[in-house]
Amino acid sequence: MAVTGKAPSGRGVADVAPERLAELNAGRVAIATLTEGLAMDFAVLLAAVVPQADATAMQAAAGEGVTRRMALGGTLLRQAGADLSALAGHPSDTVRGWVCYALAQQHGADLPALLAVLRPLADDPHFGVREWVWLAARPTLLTDVPQAIALLTPWTAEPSDWLRRFASEALRPRGVWCAHAAVLRADPSPGLPLLEPLRADPARYVQDSVANWLNDAAKDHPDWVRALCARWLAESPVAATRYICKRAQRSLKETA
């Protein structure tokens, strides 16, 4: 799960050992839990990792939501002229998350370039970075949903579970802690090129994403989701597809 929401930096400090918190704030280790992520002081981390960056601006934003402060981190890295390539391999997952936002800001509306540069971060071994990267990319992807779908469809065949999951998660119709995809809320069917190849994916990580995509769609198009799941279950009667379809329809009421 991503570190997101409205928690200001420093929340949960009492729940993290002082020695561990010092390591996190110095950027020497990655977070292991949501509590650790909320307890960190982003301004201290920024000053430790990029001394020339404007840590006072980060401190002033301490009361903002975490996603806003992550985006601000990307902005401050760019303004400081930080070496984003070097920081993309930093031990701190939070720093790598800032890099996701910095790169997304840097590449504007160039979707092919954006996905190319974010691909290694979408395949990052840390769960937090894998959340920040799709959140950072999503606003640009939503500027041209057809192109985004075309570019991400090949990712559904990647050997990496993490890249396959990015393909589904980044364009969920509603998503979590992000703007809705108005085009896909109005008509989810253009998303089928991303979903069909994953309907029996062996990875639970991917299965959950596909199910959540369809659960989003079910809020606006319940009959479409029911019909799709019925077809999938008929064409692919395997455990993975059954799991996806059950979770996809978890918010739907039984019809009389």
N, C-alpha and C positions, 0 to 999 in steps of 0.2 A: 504494500500500500504506500502511496506517496505521502510525503509530509506536506499536508495542505490544510486549508481552513483559515480561520481568523486568529489563531494563536500568536501573540507577540513573541519576539525572541526573548529567551530567558524563562519561559514558562516551563515548569517541571524541573527546575534546577535542583530542588531538594531531593528529587528522585534519582539523580545521577551523581555518582561519586565524584568528589572534587577533582581527583586525579584524572578520571576519565573525561570529565568536562574540559579540563585544561588541554588534554590531548585533542579533543574535538575542536576546540576553539583555535588551537594552533595549526589545525589542518593536517595533523599527522596520522589520523585514522578516519575511517568512515563510520557513519552511524550504524547501529545494529537494530535500533528500535525507533518507533515514532516518538517516544518520550525523549530520547536523546536528541532527535532532530529539533524538537520544540524547545529544548533546554539551551541549545547553542546560542551564542551571541554572534550574529552575522557580522556586526561591525568589527569585533575583535578578530574574527576569522579573516575578514577582508584585509585588515591592516597587517596581519601576519603573513598573508600570502602575496598580496600586491601592495607593498608599502606606499606606492605613489598614488593609489586609488583614494577616492574621497570617502573615507570611512565615516566622516561626520554625516554625510547624506544618508548612509545606511543606518546610522544611529538614530537619525531624525525619523526614519520610517519604521522604527521598532514596533509601533503599535499597529502597523498595517498587516494584512493577511500574508501568510507565508508565500503564496504564489506571487503576490505583487512584489514582495521583497526579493524573491528569486529573479524575477524579471529585472528589477532594479540592479541586482548584482551583475547581470549581463551587461546592462547599460554602463555601469561603473567600470567594468573591465575594459570595455571598448573605449570609454573616455580616457582611461589611464594608459591606453596603448599596450595593454598586457599581451603577452605571447599566448594566444588562444590555443595554438597547436601544442605547446608545452603543457598548458593547464588542462588540456583534455585528458592527460594521463596523470593528473594530480591524485595523491592518495585520498583526499577528501571528496566524497561523493557530492557534497554540497557545492564545492568549487566546480566540479565537472557539470553539475546542474546549471550553475551560472554560465558556463561555457555554452551549454545548449541554447540558452536565451540569447547570449551574445552572437552566436552564429546565426540564429534565426533572424535577429535584428539586422545583421550584416547583409544577409542575402535577399532581403526584401521579398519581392513577388516572384523570384526566379525559382520555381518549384523544383526543376531537375537539379539545380545547383544546391538548393536547400537540402533535399533528400540525400544527395551524394555526400555532403559534408557532415550531416547528422547521422548517417548510417552507422559509423563505429560506435556512437553514443547510444543508438537504439539497440545495439548489441552489447551494451555494457554489462558486466557481471553483477553490478549492484542494482537492487530493485528500485532504489530511489531515483537513480539516474534514468532508468528506463521509463519512469513516470514523467520526470521533468522534460525529457526529450520530446515526447508526443505533445505535452502541454505547450511547449515552446513552439513546436512546428504547426500546431493546429490552426492558429489564426491565418497563417499564410496558406495552408492547404485549403481552407474554406473560401479563399478568394477565387478558386477555380476548382470546384469539386470534380467535374468530369476529368480534368487533367490529373488531379491528385489520384483519383481512382485508377486511371490508366497507368500512372507511374508506380503505384503501390501494388497493383495486381501481381506482377512478377514476384514480389516479396512473399506472397502466400506459398510459393514453392521453395523458399529458402530452407536449408537444413537447420538453421537456427530457430528454435522455438521463439526466441525473443524478437527476431525480425518478423516472423509470421504474426506474432501478437501485435506488434506495432502496426502492421497493415490493417488490422481490424480495429484496434483501439483508437487510433488517431482520428478516425472519421465516424465514430459513433454518433447517431442522430442527436442525442442529448449529452451524453458524457457526464463527467463529474468534475466540479470546480472549473468549468470552462463554458464558453459560449456555445449555444446550441447550433447545430448545422441545419439552418432553415430549409435548405434544398432537400435534404434527406428526411427531415421531419415531414415535409409536404408529400414526398414520394420516396419511400425507402428502396424501391426496386433498382435504382441505378447502383446501389451498393452490392448487388448480387455477385458481381465479378470478384469481390473481396471475400464474400461469405461462402459461396458454393465450394471453392477448393478447400475450405477449412471445416466443412460440415462433419467430417469424421477425423479431425486432427487428433493425433495420439497424445498430445501434450495437454494436461489439464489447464495450464496457464493460458493456452490458446483457446481451449474450449470455453473457459469462463468469459473470455473477451467476446467471443462470437455470441454466446448466450446473452451477455449484457447488451451487445449491439441490438439483438432482436428484442430484448426486453424494453430497451429504449423505444424501438419502433412500435412495439405493441401498445404503448401509451396513446399513440395517435392512430395506429392502423392495426387493431387487434385481429381483424379477420384475415388480413394479409399474412400476419405472423402465424396464425393458426393453419392457414392453407399451406404456407411454406413448410412448416414443421410436419404436417401430414404427408406432404410429398417426400421430404427428406427421410422420414421414418419408413416410408414404403420403398424408397430407392436405396436406402442405406441403413438396414436394420441391424446396426452394430451398437455396442455399448457407448461409444463416444458420441454418436449422433443422438442416442436416447438421452444421454446426460445433457447435451446442449439444448435439446428441444424441451426437456422438462424445466430447466432453468430459464429458458427463453420465455416460457409461458407462466412463470411463477406469479406474475402480477395480474393475470387474467382471471376473471370470474368464470365459473362454469356456466355454460349456456343451459337454459332450461330444456 
